Amino acid sequence: MSRGAALALGLVAWLAPMTAAWAHPHLWVQQVVRVVTKDGNYTHVEIEWRFDPFSSEIEIPLIDENKDGKFSAREIKLLADDMLPELQKFGFLTWINTGGKDFRPAKAPAFSARIDDPASFTLPEWDRSAGDNSGMAMPPNKRVSEPPGPRQKGPRNLVYVMRFDLPQPSKFVSITTFDPDDFMRVEVDKNSLPAGCALAKHLTYKAEFIRGYPVQADTVTCQLP
């Protein structure tokens, strides 16, 4: 697996239990949810992940091999070939519902990636390493390396876009994406919700970096007439 896939897959080896107080996620993602309709039904859902600028600056140089500030078709294919099979093992961290039981996407999505420069998503600074030295040593593969210094041109985002087929057309769909261990915090951009969709906190799905400090997952629910 290339280093370019490492950002989204830091959750592959789950965090060991620790005796600690409150801890924060190690990387942050703003999620944009889109729905595709045809003949009065939803047929696809699309999720866009905008990685925080600190995490993006670690990964973009590893993906952008020719250092031209954008991803070529070849660079995107290499990233997809490495990243999608691994993410699929974890259901792309996504649960979908079309009116029955929640399910994971059955197959890999159509995938694209880009660099948003200037950044489309920024957030206040936070302690990415909180909890790493709080009573029990963090395993080496889970320790947080410090990002490089700030860019002279300002922050930018690594962006993944994944479009999933629905198993059958439906007038209802809900989408919930979260990392149960809260290593990667996923929060939906409420300002980008499609028409007919609403954002709420899921009643049972939650992320916990440290057990006992849950963060309820964001759920987008969409309904057609």
C-alpha positions as CSV (number, residue, x, y, z in Angstrom):
1,M,0.0,0.0,0.0
2,S,1.4,3.4,-0.9
3,R,1.8,6.3,1.5
4,G,-0.9,8.0,-0.5
5,A,-3.5,5.7,0.9
6,A,-2.2,6.0,4.5
7,L,-4.3,9.0,5.4
8,A,-7.7,7.4,5.1
9,L,-6.4,4.1,6.4
10,G,-4.8,5.2,9.7
11,L,-7.9,3.5,11.2
12,V,-7.0,0.1,9.8
13,A,-5.1,-0.9,13.0
14,W,-7.5,0.2,15.7
15,L,-6.3,2.2,18.6
16,A,-5.3,0.2,21.6
17,P,-7.3,0.8,24.8
18,M,-5.8,3.6,26.9
19,T,-6.4,5.0,30.4
20,A,-6.9,8.6,29.5
21,A,-9.2,11.6,29.8
22,W,-10.7,13.4,26.8
23,A,-8.9,13.0,23.4
24,H,-9.4,14.4,20.0
25,P,-9.4,12.9,16.5
26,H,-6.1,12.7,14.7
27,L,-7.5,13.9,11.4
28,W,-10.7,15.7,10.4
29,V,-12.9,15.3,7.4
30,Q,-15.7,17.5,6.2
31,Q,-18.2,15.4,4.2
32,V,-20.4,16.7,1.5
33,V,-23.4,14.4,0.6
34,R,-25.0,14.4,-2.8
35,V,-27.8,12.3,-4.3
36,V,-28.5,11.3,-7.9
37,T,-32.1,10.9,-9.1
38,K,-33.7,9.3,-12.1
39,D,-37.3,8.9,-13.0
40,G,-38.4,10.1,-9.6
41,N,-36.1,7.9,-7.5
42,Y,-32.7,8.0,-5.9
43,T,-30.2,5.8,-7.8
44,H,-26.8,6.8,-6.4
45,V,-25.3,8.6,-3.4
46,E,-22.1,10.5,-3.5
47,I,-19.9,11.4,-0.6
48,E,-17.0,13.9,-0.8
49,W,-14.3,13.9,1.9
50,R,-12.4,17.1,2.4
51,F,-9.4,16.3,4.6
52,D,-8.2,19.0,7.0
53,P,-5.3,21.1,5.8
54,F,-2.7,19.6,8.2
55,S,-3.4,16.0,7.1
56,S,-3.7,17.1,3.5
57,E,-0.2,18.5,3.6
58,I,1.2,15.2,4.7
59,E,-0.5,13.3,1.9
60,I,-0.8,15.5,-1.1
61,P,3.0,15.5,-1.8
62,L,2.9,11.7,-1.7
63,I,0.1,11.4,-4.3
64,D,1.2,14.3,-6.5
65,E,4.3,12.6,-7.8
66,N,5.2,15.2,-10.4
67,K,4.6,18.1,-7.9
68,D,2.5,20.2,-10.2
69,G,-0.2,20.9,-7.7
70,K,-2.9,18.8,-9.2
71,F,-3.7,15.1,-9.7
72,S,-3.3,13.5,-13.1
73,A,-5.5,10.6,-14.2
74,R,-2.6,8.3,-13.5
75,E,-2.0,9.6,-10.0
76,I,-5.7,9.2,-9.2
77,K,-5.7,5.6,-10.5
78,L,-2.7,4.7,-8.4
79,L,-4.4,6.1,-5.4
80,A,-7.7,4.3,-6.1
81,D,-5.9,1.0,-6.7
82,D,-4.2,1.2,-3.3
83,M,-6.9,2.9,-1.3
84,L,-10.3,1.5,-2.4
85,P,-9.6,-2.2,-1.7
86,E,-8.5,-1.4,1.9
87,L,-11.4,1.0,2.6
88,Q,-13.8,-1.6,1.2
89,K,-12.7,-3.9,4.0
90,F,-14.3,-1.4,6.4
91,G,-17.4,-0.7,4.3
92,F,-16.0,2.7,3.4
93,L,-17.0,3.7,6.9
94,T,-20.4,4.2,5.5
95,W,-23.9,2.9,6.2
96,I,-26.8,3.4,3.8
97,N,-30.5,2.8,4.3
98,T,-33.2,2.7,1.6
99,G,-36.1,1.9,3.9
100,G,-35.1,-1.4,5.4
101,K,-32.0,-2.3,7.4
102,D,-28.7,-0.3,7.2
103,F,-26.2,-1.8,4.8
104,R,-22.6,-1.2,3.7
105,P,-21.9,-0.4,0.0
106,A,-21.8,-3.7,-1.8
107,K,-19.1,-2.7,-4.3
108,A,-16.4,-0.2,-4.8
109,P,-17.6,3.3,-5.9
110,A,-16.7,5.4,-8.8
111,F,-13.8,7.4,-7.4
112,S,-12.0,10.7,-8.1
113,A,-9.7,12.9,-6.2
114,R,-8.5,16.5,-6.4
115,I,-6.7,19.2,-4.5
116,D,-8.7,22.2,-3.4
117,D,-6.3,25.1,-3.4
118,P,-7.2,27.4,-1.7
119,A,-8.8,25.2,0.9
120,S,-12.5,24.7,0.8
121,F,-12.5,23.4,4.4
122,T,-10.5,24.8,7.3
123,L,-11.1,24.5,11.0
124,P,-9.6,25.8,14.2
125,E,-6.4,24.3,15.4
126,W,-6.7,21.2,17.6
127,D,-4.3,18.9,19.4
128,R,-3.9,16.0,17.0
129,S,-1.9,14.0,19.4
130,A,-4.2,14.4,22.5
131,G,-4.4,11.1,24.3
132,D,-1.2,9.6,22.8
133,N,0.8,10.1,26.0
134,S,-1.9,9.7,28.6
135,G,-1.2,6.7,30.7
136,M,-0.3,4.1,28.1
137,A,2.2,4.3,25.2
138,M,0.5,4.7,21.8
139,P,1.5,1.9,19.4
140,P,4.2,3.2,16.9
141,N,1.8,2.8,14.0
142,K,-0.8,5.0,15.7
143,R,1.5,7.9,16.8
144,V,0.9,11.2,15.1
145,S,3.7,12.7,13.1
146,E,3.7,16.5,13.0
147,P,2.8,18.0,9.7
148,P,5.2,20.2,7.8
149,G,5.3,23.9,8.4
150,P,2.5,26.1,6.9
151,R,2.6,26.6,3.1
152,Q,3.6,30.0,1.9
153,K,0.5,30.0,-0.3
154,G,-2.0,29.1,2.4
155,P,-3.9,25.9,3.3
156,R,-5.3,23.4,0.8
157,N,-7.4,20.2,1.0
158,L,-7.0,16.7,-0.3
159,V,-10.4,15.7,-1.5
160,Y,-11.8,12.2,-2.3
161,V,-15.2,11.8,-4.1
162,M,-16.9,8.4,-4.0
163,R,-20.2,7.6,-5.8
164,F,-22.1,4.5,-4.7
165,D,-24.8,2.7,-6.6
166,L,-28.0,2.0,-4.7
167,P,-29.1,-1.7,-4.9
168,Q,-32.4,-0.5,-6.3
169,P,-34.1,2.8,-7.0
170,S,-35.7,4.3,-3.9
171,K,-37.6,7.4,-2.8
172,F,-35.8,7.3,0.5
173,V,-32.2,7.1,1.4
174,S,-30.0,7.8,4.5
175,I,-26.3,8.0,4.6
176,T,-24.1,7.8,7.8
177,T,-20.3,7.9,7.6
178,F,-18.1,7.6,10.7
179,D,-15.0,6.0,12.1
180,P,-16.2,4.1,15.3
181,D,-12.8,4.8,17.0
182,D,-12.9,8.5,16.1
183,F,-9.4,8.4,14.8
184,M,-10.9,10.2,11.8
185,R,-13.7,12.6,12.7
186,V,-16.3,12.9,9.9
187,E,-18.7,15.9,10.0
188,V,-21.2,16.7,7.3
189,D,-21.2,20.2,5.8
190,K,-24.8,21.3,6.7
191,N,-24.5,24.2,4.2
192,S,-24.3,21.8,1.2
193,L,-27.3,19.5,1.9
194,P,-29.3,18.6,-1.2
195,A,-32.9,19.6,-1.6
196,G,-35.2,17.2,0.3
197,C,-32.4,16.2,2.7
198,A,-32.0,16.8,6.4
199,L,-29.1,16.5,8.8
200,A,-29.4,14.9,12.3
201,K,-27.3,13.0,14.8
202,H,-27.7,9.2,14.7
203,L,-29.4,7.8,17.7
204,T,-27.1,4.8,18.0
205,Y,-24.0,5.2,15.8
206,K,-21.2,6.9,17.6
207,A,-17.5,7.5,17.4
208,E,-15.3,7.0,20.5
209,F,-11.6,7.7,20.5
210,I,-11.6,7.1,24.2
211,R,-14.4,4.9,25.6
212,G,-16.9,6.8,27.5
213,Y,-16.6,10.0,25.4
214,P,-18.9,9.4,22.5
215,V,-19.5,11.6,19.5
216,Q,-22.8,10.8,17.7
217,A,-22.5,10.3,14.0
218,D,-24.0,12.7,11.4
219,T,-26.8,11.2,9.3
220,V,-28.2,12.7,6.2
221,T,-31.8,11.6,5.4
222,C,-33.3,12.3,2.0
223,Q,-37.0,11.8,0.9
224,L,-38.6,12.3,-2.5
225,P,-42.3,13.0,-2.9
